Amino acid sequence: MDDTQREHQFQAALDAMRAGRRDRALARLQRLVELGSQDPRHMSFYGFLLASQGKNPKRGQEYCERAVLIGADRPQVYINLSRLYAGSGRRIKAIKVLRDGLRLLPGHKGLSAEIQRLSPRKPPVLSTLDRDHFLNRNLGKVRARVFGSGRSEKLAR
């Protein structure tokens, strides 16, 4: 299979995913991976579907992690691994993956949006002041200590 055919197969898999036909998408991606594709996008989406469909979560995670290692410049591989972790109840690990991606791809809006989706911030204590104002920062810390942050684990930066 040449590059054009692989790309066509990949786009067809994405189209199938968007249409809700995840089994069809999984089959197309599996074919790409079994034919030896080393494209991190192929491995990432294949791993994500393999795990999220419950077919083989461990193997799916391995594919997603490998995709991040070889495709560190591709934001979608971080998002797929993060969604896989979040879907299996490992939200803190999911956020860490996204932050790792942001270190390599600073300012990427998709990665930032995923972090925001997984860890929404509480409103500032004093809404008339900017979130970064020293009073809001310090009062926010006090509020977190007194009332709890609402999170079971601290988010590592």
Backbone torsions as a table, in degrees:
resi	resn	phi	psi	omega
1	MET	NA	127.3	-179.8
2	ASP	-86.0	175.7	-176.2
3	ASP	-59.7	-39.5	-179.7
4	THR	-64.2	-43.5	179.1
5	GLN	-66.3	-39.2	177.5
6	ARG	-62.4	-43.8	-179.7
7	GLU	-65.0	-39.8	177.5
8	HIS	-61.9	-44.0	179.0
9	GLN	-62.7	-41.3	179.8
10	PHE	-65.5	-45.9	178.8
11	GLN	-62.2	-37.8	177.6
12	ALA	-64.8	-36.7	177.5
13	ALA	-65.6	-43.9	178.3
14	LEU	-62.8	-41.8	177.6
15	ASP	-60.6	-42.1	179.3
16	ALA	-64.1	-40.1	177.4
17	MET	-61.2	-46.9	-179.3
18	ARG	-61.6	-31.6	-179.6
19	ALA	-84.9	1.8	178.5
20	GLY	83.3	8.9	179.6
21	ARG	-97.9	70.7	-174.0
22	ARG	-66.1	-34.4	178.5
23	ASP	-63.4	-40.9	178.7
24	ARG	-66.2	-42.2	178.2
25	ALA	-62.3	-43.4	179.3
26	LEU	-60.6	-42.4	-179.6
27	ALA	-63.5	-41.9	179.4
28	ARG	-65.7	-43.3	-179.9
29	LEU	-68.7	-37.1	177.6
30	GLN	-61.3	-40.8	178.8
31	ARG	-61.3	-44.2	178.8
32	LEU	-60.3	-46.4	-177.6
33	VAL	-68.3	-41.7	179.6
34	GLU	-66.2	-26.3	176.8
35	LEU	-83.0	5.2	172.8
36	GLY	94.9	15.5	178.8
37	SER	-61.8	132.3	176.5
38	GLN	-108.4	13.1	178.5
39	ASP	-69.2	122.7	-177.7
40	PRO	-60.6	-28.7	177.9
41	ARG	-64.8	-42.5	-179.4
42	HIS	-63.3	-47.1	-179.0
43	MET	-65.1	-39.9	-177.1
44	SER	-65.4	-50.2	-179.5
45	PHE	-68.2	-37.5	177.3
46	TYR	-61.8	-48.5	179.4
47	GLY	-61.1	-42.8	179.7
48	PHE	-60.8	-47.3	-179.3
49	LEU	-68.5	-39.7	179.3
50	LEU	-58.8	-43.4	-179.5
51	ALA	-76.1	-46.6	-175.1
52	SER	-70.8	-23.3	176.6
53	GLN	-82.9	-6.6	179.3
54	GLY	79.0	9.9	-177.9
55	LYS	-70.5	-48.8	179.5
56	ASN	-160.2	79.6	-174.5
57	PRO	-56.6	-41.0	-177.7
58	LYS	-64.7	-46.3	179.5
59	ARG	-66.2	-38.0	177.4
60	GLY	-61.5	-43.4	177.9
61	GLN	-62.4	-40.3	179.1
62	GLU	-60.9	-42.4	178.3
63	TYR	-63.7	-43.3	179.7
64	CYS	-64.4	-42.2	179.4
65	GLU	-65.8	-39.6	177.5
66	ARG	-65.0	-38.2	178.2
67	ALA	-62.0	-38.6	178.2
68	VAL	-65.4	-39.3	-179.5
69	LEU	-64.9	-41.5	-176.5
70	ILE	-95.6	-13.1	-178.9
71	GLY	-124.5	45.6	-174.3
72	ALA	-61.2	-17.8	-179.9
73	ASP	-90.1	5.4	-178.3
74	ARG	-110.2	109.2	-175.8
75	PRO	-60.9	-31.5	-176.3
76	GLN	-64.4	-28.4	179.5
77	VAL	-67.5	-34.4	175.9
78	TYR	-69.1	-41.5	-179.3
79	ILE	-64.2	-44.1	179.7
80	ASN	-62.9	-45.1	179.1
81	LEU	-63.6	-40.6	179.4
82	SER	-62.5	-44.7	179.6
83	ARG	-65.1	-35.4	177.1
84	LEU	-63.4	-47.7	178.1
85	TYR	-62.0	-47.0	-178.4
86	ALA	-61.6	-39.6	179.9
87	GLY	-66.4	-21.5	178.2
88	SER	-103.2	18.3	174.4
89	GLY	83.9	11.1	-179.3
90	ARG	-106.9	64.2	-174.8
91	ARG	-62.2	-41.0	-178.5
92	ILE	-63.7	-42.7	178.1
93	LYS	-65.4	-36.3	178.1
94	ALA	-62.3	-43.6	179.9
95	ILE	-66.7	-38.3	178.6
96	LYS	-61.3	-42.7	178.3
97	VAL	-59.8	-43.9	179.9
98	LEU	-65.3	-39.5	177.5
99	ARG	-66.2	-37.1	174.6
100	ASP	-59.7	-42.2	177.7
101	GLY	-62.6	-40.8	179.4
102	LEU	-66.9	-29.1	176.4
103	ARG	-64.4	-36.9	-179.7
104	LEU	-86.5	-27.2	-177.7
105	LEU	-128.0	67.1	-173.5
106	PRO	-57.9	138.6	175.8
107	GLY	78.8	6.3	-179.4
108	HIS	-66.9	121.3	-173.4
109	LYS	-66.6	-36.6	-180.0
110	GLY	-65.4	-42.0	178.0
111	LEU	-66.0	-43.5	178.9
112	SER	-62.6	-40.6	-179.9
113	ALA	-64.9	-37.7	178.0
114	GLU	-66.3	-40.7	177.4
115	ILE	-61.7	-44.1	179.9
116	GLN	-62.5	-38.8	179.8
117	ARG	-65.2	-38.1	-177.6
118	LEU	-83.1	-26.1	-177.8
119	SER	-138.7	70.9	-179.5
120	PRO	-62.4	142.6	-179.8
121	ARG	-88.5	150.2	174.1
122	LYS	-75.1	156.8	178.0
123	PRO	-66.1	155.4	177.7
124	PRO	-59.1	148.6	-180.0
125	VAL	-61.2	-45.5	178.3
126	LEU	-109.0	99.5	-173.3
127	SER	-66.8	-17.6	179.5
128	THR	-78.7	-15.0	178.5
129	LEU	-105.6	156.5	177.0
130	ASP	-61.8	148.7	179.3
131	ARG	-55.7	-34.6	-177.5
132	ASP	-86.0	-1.6	178.7
133	HIS	-61.7	141.8	-174.8
134	PHE	-57.5	-33.3	178.5
135	LEU	-66.0	-44.5	178.9
136	ASN	-64.2	-41.5	179.9
137	ARG	-62.1	-48.5	-176.7
138	ASN	-72.2	-40.9	177.2
139	LEU	-66.5	-33.1	176.0
140	GLY	-63.8	-39.0	177.1
141	LYS	-65.3	-41.6	178.1
142	VAL	-63.6	-45.6	179.6
143	ARG	-58.6	-41.4	-179.9
144	ALA	-64.7	-38.7	179.9
145	ARG	-69.7	-40.5	-175.8
146	VAL	-76.2	-47.8	-174.5
147	PHE	-102.1	-5.2	-176.5
148	GLY	84.0	153.9	-177.3
149	SER	-83.9	-10.5	-177.6
150	GLY	82.6	9.0	179.8
151	ARG	-122.4	144.9	-177.9
152	SER	-80.2	-21.2	-179.8
153	GLU	-133.0	152.7	174.9
154	LYS	-77.6	140.9	176.5
155	LEU	-82.1	123.4	178.9
156	ALA	-81.9	134.2	177.8
157	ARG	-95.7	NA	NA
